[in-house]
Amino acid sequence: MEPRDAEPFEEVRRAVALRHTSGEVPRVVASGQAWMAEQLLELARRHGIAVRQDRDLVTLLSRCDGGEEIPPELYAAVAQVLVWLYRTNRELAAAGEAPSSTPE
């Protein structure tokens, strides 16, 4: 009997929304998977909020409860996302497009 190929694993889509106010630790304000993740992404698109895809970071952040500060172990990774967001907003503004909500 020959082994069968495993069925392809379909990963569940996840999304996490962060809020950052200057001088404070970023917080997870919403997270979801499957349908809820799609709703979060659609809401972000509707409001012109830049979305960054990072499967590993989303997996780690989705373990945080809503309103919870991100854990210290993720500060560097989230800082990279914030730098990306600032840069993206600057580029959009230079191109004459409305930037997304910029962290305060």
HELIX and SHEET records of a PDB file:
HELIX    1   1 TRP A   35  ARG A   46  1                                  12    
HELIX    2   2 ARG A   55  LEU A   61  1                                   7    
HELIX    3   3 PRO A   72  LEU A   74  5                                   3    
HELIX    4   4 TYR A   75  ALA A   94  1                                  20    
SHEET    1   A 2 ARG A  14  ARG A  19  0                                        
SHEET    2   A 2 ARG A  27  GLN A  33 -1                                        
END                                                                             
